[in-house]
Amino acid sequence: MRNQSLIKDYLVRSQKRMKAVKTLFDEESWADVVRESQEVLELTLKALLRSAAVEVPRIYDVSGVLAEEKSRLPKKIQTQLDKIIAVSKSLRRDRELAFKEVTWILELVLSEVKI
């Protein structure tokens, strides 16, 4: 499905979020860097799929769809697709791990610190 305005929206949002990632990186907010980076990649890859007229599923990690639709992607991207898929899977996994780690720590602190 090609919706040029949606493709553009995804890419503009990706660029804006990258600015936020840079700020979070400078502040050494590592869990936020991972989370926001994964979201940047998700939006970017969904824009790529839409630009190739591929229906985009409502999932975070679209690496499986990228692999299935490789032939529809630009040749330059096809040559880098294995690396792109690996990064997408890695960020998704790291985001889940970061969320789990931060969640239990926050819960522990909230249970022990009276606010």
OpenMM code with the backbone's topology and positions (N, CA, C; nanometers):
from openmm import Vec3, app, unit

residues = "MET ARG ASN GLN SER LEU ILE LYS ASP TYR LEU VAL ARG SER GLN LYS ARG MET LYS ALA VAL LYS THR LEU PHE ASP GLU GLU SER TRP ALA ASP VAL VAL ARG GLU SER GLN GLU VAL LEU GLU LEU THR LEU LYS ALA LEU LEU ARG SER ALA ALA VAL GLU VAL PRO ARG ILE TYR ASP VAL SER GLY VAL LEU ALA GLU GLU LYS SER ARG LEU PRO LYS LYS ILE GLN THR GLN LEU ASP LYS ILE ILE ALA VAL SER LYS SER LEU ARG ARG ASP ARG GLU LEU ALA PHE LYS GLU VAL THR TRP ILE LEU GLU LEU VAL LEU SER GLU VAL LYS ILE".split()
positions = [
    Vec3(0.0853, -0.1169, 0.0000),
    Vec3(0.0000, 0.0000, 0.0000),
    Vec3(0.0902, 0.1236, 0.0000),
    Vec3(0.0755, 0.2042, -0.1019),
    Vec3(0.1540, 0.3271, -0.1108),
    Vec3(0.0661, 0.4452, -0.0739),
    Vec3(0.0987, 0.5049, 0.0353),
    Vec3(0.0325, 0.6262, 0.0796),
    Vec3(0.1454, 0.7250, 0.1042),
    Vec3(0.1711, 0.8100, 0.0051),
    Vec3(0.2878, 0.8975, 0.0097),
    Vec3(0.2889, 0.9862, 0.1333),
    Vec3(0.1733, 1.0346, 0.1749),
    Vec3(0.1715, 1.1224, 0.2923),
    Vec3(0.2066, 1.0445, 0.4194),
    Vec3(0.1648, 0.9188, 0.4274),
    Vec3(0.1979, 0.8365, 0.5434),
    Vec3(0.3464, 0.7989, 0.5425),
    Vec3(0.3994, 0.7676, 0.4259),
    Vec3(0.5422, 0.7378, 0.4131),
    Vec3(0.6228, 0.8586, 0.4588),
    Vec3(0.5853, 0.9749, 0.4100),
    Vec3(0.6558, 1.0972, 0.4488),
    Vec3(0.6436, 1.1219, 0.5986),
    Vec3(0.5241, 1.1024, 0.6538),
    Vec3(0.5020, 1.1213, 0.7974),
    Vec3(0.5936, 1.0297, 0.8791),
    Vec3(0.6010, 0.9025, 0.8401),
    Vec3(0.6875, 0.8076, 0.9114),
    Vec3(0.8331, 0.8532, 0.9088),
    Vec3(0.8788, 0.8981, 0.7926),
    Vec3(1.0193, 0.9374, 0.7804),
    Vec3(1.0494, 1.0678, 0.8537),
    Vec3(0.9569, 1.1630, 0.8492),
    Vec3(0.9757, 1.2880, 0.9235),
    Vec3(0.9777, 1.2593, 1.0732),
    Vec3(0.8861, 1.1745, 1.1200),
    Vec3(0.8844, 1.1385, 1.2621),
    Vec3(1.0123, 1.0658, 1.3016),
    Vec3(1.0638, 0.9822, 1.2127),
    Vec3(1.1897, 0.9130, 1.2403),
    Vec3(1.3033, 1.0120, 1.2586),
    Vec3(1.3089, 1.1104, 1.1718),
    Vec3(1.4144, 1.2112, 1.1820),
    Vec3(1.4027, 1.2913, 1.3106),
    Vec3(1.2824, 1.3267, 1.3480),
    Vec3(1.2618, 1.4020, 1.4724),
    Vec3(1.2983, 1.3183, 1.5940),
    Vec3(1.2609, 1.1917, 1.5918),
    Vec3(1.2940, 1.1039, 1.7041),
    Vec3(1.4445, 1.0817, 1.7162),
    Vec3(1.5147, 1.0815, 1.6022),
    Vec3(1.6604, 1.0672, 1.6077),
    Vec3(1.7238, 1.1837, 1.6824),
    Vec3(1.6657, 1.3021, 1.6696),
    Vec3(1.7151, 1.4163, 1.7470),
    Vec3(1.6970, 1.3892, 1.8961),
    Vec3(1.5840, 1.3311, 1.9312),
    Vec3(1.5593, 1.2957, 2.0720),
    Vec3(1.6580, 1.1882, 2.1183),
    Vec3(1.6863, 1.0921, 2.0319),
    Vec3(1.7817, 0.9861, 2.0669),
    Vec3(1.9191, 1.0461, 2.0948),
    Vec3(1.9594, 1.1405, 2.0135),
    Vec3(2.0895, 1.2043, 2.0343),
    Vec3(2.0945, 1.2746, 2.1697),
    Vec3(1.9860, 1.3408, 2.2062),
    Vec3(1.9797, 1.4075, 2.3363),
    Vec3(1.9850, 1.3051, 2.4494),
    Vec3(1.9075, 1.1995, 2.4376),
    Vec3(1.9074, 1.0941, 2.5390),
    Vec3(2.0450, 1.0291, 2.5507),
    Vec3(2.1122, 1.0120, 2.4381),
    Vec3(2.2467, 0.9558, 2.4388),
    Vec3(2.3422, 1.0483, 2.5139),
    Vec3(2.3341, 1.1768, 2.4838),
    Vec3(2.4200, 1.2746, 2.5522),
    Vec3(2.3946, 1.2762, 2.7024),
    Vec3(2.2700, 1.2481, 2.7416),
    Vec3(2.2324, 1.2443, 2.8831),
    Vec3(2.2595, 1.1072, 2.9475),
    Vec3(2.3111, 1.0138, 2.8678),
    Vec3(2.3411, 0.8782, 2.9128),
    Vec3(2.2184, 0.8046, 2.9671),
    Vec3(2.1066, 0.8288, 2.9039),
    Vec3(1.9814, 0.7618, 2.9397),
    Vec3(1.9662, 0.6395, 2.8491),
    Vec3(2.0437, 0.5361, 2.8805),
    Vec3(2.0622, 0.4244, 2.7890),
    Vec3(1.9342, 0.3476, 2.7577),
    Vec3(1.8519, 0.3207, 2.8568),
    Vec3(1.7269, 0.2474, 2.8300),
    Vec3(1.6389, 0.3258, 2.7336),
    Vec3(1.6359, 0.4580, 2.7506),
    Vec3(1.5564, 0.5422, 2.6599),
    Vec3(1.6169, 0.5457, 2.5204),
    Vec3(1.7493, 0.5426, 2.5122),
    Vec3(1.8162, 0.5394, 2.3821),
    Vec3(1.7744, 0.4133, 2.3063),
    Vec3(1.7748, 0.3005, 2.3751),
    Vec3(1.7366, 0.1741, 2.3119),
    Vec3(1.5908, 0.1806, 2.2667),
    Vec3(1.5040, 0.2235, 2.3554),
    Vec3(1.3614, 0.2283, 2.3229),
    Vec3(1.3332, 0.3201, 2.2051),
    Vec3(1.3845, 0.4402, 2.2111),
    Vec3(1.3591, 0.5365, 2.1032),
    Vec3(1.4250, 0.4932, 1.9727),
    Vec3(1.5435, 0.4328, 1.9819),
    Vec3(1.6101, 0.3841, 1.8606),
    Vec3(1.5262, 0.2762, 1.7934),
    Vec3(1.4683, 0.1882, 1.8734),
    Vec3(1.3833, 0.0834, 1.8163),
    Vec3(1.2622, 0.1449, 1.7486),
    Vec3(1.2055, 0.2483, 1.8075),
    Vec3(1.0899, 0.3134, 1.7476),
    Vec3(1.1268, 0.3860, 1.6188),
    Vec3(1.2454, 0.4470, 1.6167),
    Vec3(1.2932, 0.5108, 1.4934),
    Vec3(1.3048, 0.4058, 1.3832),
    Vec3(1.3674, 0.2942, 1.4167),
    Vec3(1.3855, 0.1894, 1.3174),
    Vec3(1.2512, 0.1327, 1.2718),
    Vec3(1.1604, 0.1138, 1.3646),
    Vec3(1.0273, 0.0623, 1.3301),
    Vec3(0.9575, 0.1546, 1.2296),
    Vec3(0.9554, 0.2835, 1.2574),
    Vec3(0.8922, 0.3790, 1.1653),
    Vec3(0.9626, 0.3806, 1.0301),
    Vec3(1.0949, 0.3767, 1.0331),
    Vec3(1.1728, 0.3803, 0.9097),
    Vec3(1.1448, 0.2579, 0.8229),
    Vec3(1.1443, 0.1410, 0.8857),
    Vec3(1.1212, 0.0184, 0.8098),
    Vec3(0.9770, 0.0081, 0.7604),
    Vec3(0.8840, 0.0588, 0.8368),
    Vec3(0.7450, 0.0597, 0.7905),
    Vec3(0.7285, 0.1555, 0.6726),
    Vec3(0.8000, 0.2663, 0.6733),
    Vec3(0.7983, 0.3575, 0.5580),
    Vec3(0.8560, 0.2872, 0.4351),
    Vec3(0.9646, 0.2133, 0.4563),
    Vec3(1.0263, 0.1382, 0.3469),
    Vec3(0.9277, 0.0382, 0.2877),
    Vec3(0.8610, -0.0385, 0.3728),
    Vec3(0.7641, -0.1364, 0.3238),
    Vec3(0.6500, -0.0693, 0.2485),
    Vec3(0.5984, 0.0387, 0.3031),
    Vec3(0.4901, 0.1096, 0.2354),
    Vec3(0.5356, 0.1633, 0.1001),
    Vec3(0.6592, 0.2115, 0.0932),
    Vec3(0.7095, 0.2642, -0.0339),
    Vec3(0.7227, 0.1548, -0.1391),
    Vec3(0.7337, 0.0303, -0.0941),
    Vec3(0.7410, -0.0848, -0.1852),
    Vec3(0.6034, -0.1473, -0.2076),
    Vec3(0.4998, -0.0789, -0.1639),
    Vec3(0.3608, -0.1239, -0.1797),
    Vec3(0.3339, -0.2552, -0.1065),
    Vec3(0.3943, -0.2684, 0.0112),
    Vec3(0.3736, -0.3869, 0.0954),
    Vec3(0.2834, -0.3467, 0.2112),
    Vec3(0.1819, -0.4272, 0.2360),
    Vec3(0.0934, -0.4024, 0.3502),
    Vec3(0.1734, -0.4189, 0.4788),
    Vec3(0.1647, -0.3202, 0.5652),
    Vec3(0.2448, -0.3197, 0.6878),
    Vec3(0.1626, -0.3758, 0.8036),
    Vec3(0.2119, -0.4824, 0.8663),
    Vec3(0.1390, -0.5383, 0.9806),
    Vec3(0.1537, -0.4498, 1.1038),
    Vec3(0.0659, -0.4672, 1.1971),
    Vec3(0.0695, -0.3900, 1.3217),
    Vec3(0.1533, -0.4631, 1.4266),
    Vec3(0.2823, -0.4729, 1.3967),
    Vec3(0.3783, -0.5347, 1.4875),
    Vec3(0.5003, -0.4436, 1.4952),
    Vec3(0.5798, -0.4613, 1.6010),
    Vec3(0.6976, -0.3766, 1.6191),
    Vec3(0.8116, -0.4149, 1.5259),
    Vec3(0.8431, -0.5424, 1.5209),
    Vec3(0.9569, -0.5891, 1.4423),
    Vec3(0.9067, -0.6464, 1.3105),
    Vec3(0.9301, -0.5745, 1.2024),
    Vec3(0.8816, -0.6161, 1.0706),
    Vec3(0.9898, -0.6894, 0.9906),
    Vec3(1.0919, -0.7385, 1.0591),
    Vec3(1.2028, -0.8031, 0.9885),
    Vec3(1.1576, -0.9253, 0.9072),
    Vec3(1.0604, -0.9990, 0.9584),
    Vec3(1.0095, -1.1140, 0.8832),
    Vec3(0.9436, -1.0725, 0.7524),
    Vec3(0.8698, -0.9642, 0.7567),
    Vec3(0.8041, -0.9126, 0.6358),
    Vec3(0.9095, -0.8632, 0.5373),
    Vec3(1.0123, -0.7964, 0.5884),
    Vec3(1.1206, -0.7503, 0.5009),
    Vec3(1.1838, -0.8678, 0.4264),
    Vec3(1.2100, -0.9756, 0.4993),
    Vec3(1.2712, -1.0936, 0.4371),
    Vec3(1.1792, -1.1529, 0.3306),
    Vec3(1.0499, -1.1618, 0.3627),
    Vec3(0.9527, -1.2180, 0.2682),
    Vec3(0.9388, -1.1331, 0.1427),
    Vec3(0.9513, -1.0027, 0.1570),
    Vec3(0.9274, -0.9087, 0.0470),
    Vec3(1.0571, -0.8507, -0.0103),
    Vec3(1.1672, -0.9169, 0.0130),
    Vec3(1.2984, -0.8668, -0.0290),
    Vec3(1.3008, -0.8241, -0.1757),
    Vec3(1.2410, -0.9028, -0.2620),
    Vec3(1.2458, -0.8737, -0.4058),
    Vec3(1.1753, -0.7433, -0.4428),
    Vec3(1.0883, -0.6947, -0.3573),
    Vec3(1.0147, -0.5703, -0.3846),
    Vec3(1.0887, -0.4460, -0.3369),
    Vec3(1.1964, -0.4668, -0.2630),
    Vec3(1.2720, -0.3553, -0.2059),
    Vec3(1.3778, -0.3068, -0.3042),
    Vec3(1.4221, -0.1814, -0.2888),
    Vec3(1.5287, -0.1300, -0.3753),
    Vec3(1.6540, -0.2169, -0.3650),
    Vec3(1.7254, -0.2310, -0.4764),
    Vec3(1.8434, -0.3185, -0.4831),
    Vec3(1.9475, -0.2828, -0.3769),
    Vec3(1.9731, -0.1555, -0.3541),
    Vec3(2.0732, -0.1148, -0.2559),
    Vec3(2.0341, -0.1616, -0.1159),
    Vec3(1.9056, -0.1587, -0.0865),
    Vec3(1.8578, -0.2057, 0.0435),
    Vec3(1.8657, -0.3579, 0.0503),
    Vec3(1.8362, -0.4252, -0.0600),
    Vec3(1.8460, -0.5713, -0.0626),
    Vec3(1.9856, -0.6181, -0.0249),
    Vec3(2.0875, -0.5443, -0.0683),
    Vec3(2.2251, -0.5856, -0.0386),
    Vec3(2.2592, -0.5707, 0.1095),
    Vec3(2.1849, -0.4871, 0.1807),
    Vec3(2.2086, -0.4639, 0.3238),
    Vec3(2.1014, -0.5268, 0.4125),
    Vec3(2.0099, -0.6009, 0.3520),
    Vec3(1.8917, -0.6466, 0.4247),
    Vec3(1.9250, -0.7381, 0.5423),
    Vec3(2.0203, -0.8264, 0.5282),
    Vec3(2.0551, -0.9152, 0.6399),
    Vec3(2.0983, -0.8342, 0.7619),
    Vec3(2.1780, -0.7320, 0.7397),
    Vec3(2.2235, -0.6468, 0.8498),
    Vec3(2.1068, -0.5673, 0.9085),
    Vec3(2.0206, -0.5156, 0.8233),
    Vec3(1.9040, -0.4393, 0.8695),
    Vec3(1.8153, -0.5275, 0.9571),
    Vec3(1.7913, -0.6500, 0.9117),
    Vec3(1.7078, -0.7439, 0.9877),
    Vec3(1.7727, -0.7765, 1.1220),
    Vec3(1.9018, -0.7972, 1.1228),
    Vec3(1.9723, -0.8281, 1.2481),
    Vec3(1.9613, -0.7129, 1.3471),
    Vec3(1.9765, -0.5901, 1.2986),
    Vec3(1.9653, -0.4731, 1.3864),
    Vec3(1.8234, -0.4620, 1.4408),
    Vec3(1.7243, -0.4830, 1.3555),
    Vec3(1.5850, -0.4738, 1.3986),
    Vec3(1.5543, -0.5756, 1.5077),
    Vec3(1.5965, -0.6979, 1.4880),
    Vec3(1.5726, -0.8029, 1.5880),
    Vec3(1.6464, -0.7722, 1.7177),
    Vec3(1.7686, -0.7254, 1.7060),
    Vec3(1.8490, -0.6938, 1.8237),
    Vec3(1.7866, -0.5810, 1.9053),
    Vec3(1.7459, -0.4752, 1.8379),
    Vec3(1.6849, -0.3627, 1.9097),
    Vec3(1.5541, -0.4034, 1.9748),
    Vec3(1.4772, -0.4843, 1.9090),
    Vec3(1.3507, -0.5304, 1.9674),
    Vec3(1.3777, -0.6111, 2.0942),
    Vec3(1.4744, -0.7021, 2.0866),
    Vec3(1.5095, -0.7830, 2.2029),
    Vec3(1.5635, -0.6946, 2.3151),
    Vec3(1.6541, -0.6029, 2.2817),
    Vec3(1.7123, -0.5144, 2.3827),
    Vec3(1.6070, -0.4246, 2.4457),
    Vec3(1.5112, -0.3812, 2.3652),
    Vec3(1.4046, -0.2969, 2.4198),
    Vec3(1.3241, -0.3751, 2.5220),
    Vec3(1.2918, -0.4988, 2.4897),
    Vec3(1.2162, -0.5811, 2.5836),
    Vec3(1.2952, -0.6039, 2.7113),
    Vec3(1.4260, -0.6324, 2.6973),
    Vec3(1.5095, -0.6538, 2.8148),
    Vec3(1.5210, -0.5271, 2.8981),
    Vec3(1.5419, -0.4138, 2.8318),
    Vec3(1.5541, -0.2866, 2.9031),
    Vec3(1.4248, -0.2567, 2.9784),
    Vec3(1.3113, -0.2810, 2.9144),
    Vec3(1.1823, -0.2561, 2.9775),
    Vec3(1.1646, -0.3442, 3.1008),
    Vec3(1.1972, -0.4726, 3.0880),
    Vec3(1.1821, -0.5650, 3.2011),
    Vec3(1.2725, -0.5251, 3.3167),
    Vec3(1.3966, -0.4906, 3.2854),
    Vec3(1.4905, -0.4526, 3.3908),
    Vec3(1.4457, -0.3254, 3.4612),
    Vec3(1.4061, -0.2277, 3.3834),
    Vec3(1.3639, -0.1008, 3.4418),
    Vec3(1.2356, -0.1187, 3.5214),
    Vec3(1.1456, -0.2018, 3.4733),
    Vec3(1.0172, -0.2225, 3.5393),
    Vec3(1.0347, -0.2778, 3.6802),
    Vec3(1.1125, -0.3844, 3.6969),
    Vec3(1.1248, -0.4436, 3.8312),
    Vec3(1.1976, -0.3500, 3.9258),
    Vec3(1.2938, -0.2761, 3.8732),
    Vec3(1.3658, -0.1814, 3.9591),
    Vec3(1.2726, -0.0690, 4.0033),
    Vec3(1.1952, -0.0167, 3.9109),
    Vec3(1.1000, 0.0895, 3.9450),
    Vec3(0.9991, 0.0391, 4.0474),
    Vec3(0.9460, -0.0800, 4.0268),
    Vec3(0.8491, -0.1363, 4.1204),
    Vec3(0.9095, -0.1532, 4.2595),
    Vec3(1.0325, -0.2011, 4.2652),
    Vec3(1.1017, -0.2189, 4.3916),
    Vec3(1.1200, -0.0847, 4.4628),
    Vec3(1.1682, 0.0125, 4.3900),
    Vec3(1.1910, 0.1448, 4.4496),
    Vec3(1.0591, 0.2061, 4.4957),
    Vec3(0.9559, 0.1942, 4.4146),
    Vec3(0.8257, 0.2490, 4.4527),
    Vec3(0.7712, 0.1814, 4.5782),
    Vec3(0.8005, 0.0534, 4.5938),
    Vec3(0.7517, -0.0162, 4.7135),
    Vec3(0.8305, 0.0220, 4.8387),
    Vec3(0.9495, 0.0711, 4.8208),
    Vec3(1.0366, 0.1015, 4.9349),
    Vec3(1.0500, 0.2496, 4.9647),
    Vec3(1.0233, 0.3319, 4.8690),
    Vec3(1.0377, 0.4762, 4.8878),
    Vec3(0.9000, 0.5393, 4.8985),
    Vec3(0.8757, 0.6049, 5.0071),
    Vec3(0.7455, 0.6689, 5.0285),
    Vec3(0.7465, 0.8068, 4.9625),
    Vec3(0.6504, 0.8274, 4.8758),
    Vec3(0.6390, 0.9576, 4.8087),
    Vec3(0.5070, 1.0241, 4.8399),
] * unit.nanometer
topology = app.Topology()
chain = topology.addChain("A")
for resn in residues:
    res = topology.addResidue(resn, chain)
    for name in ("N", "CA", "C"):
        topology.addAtom(name, app.Element.getBySymbol(name[0]), res)
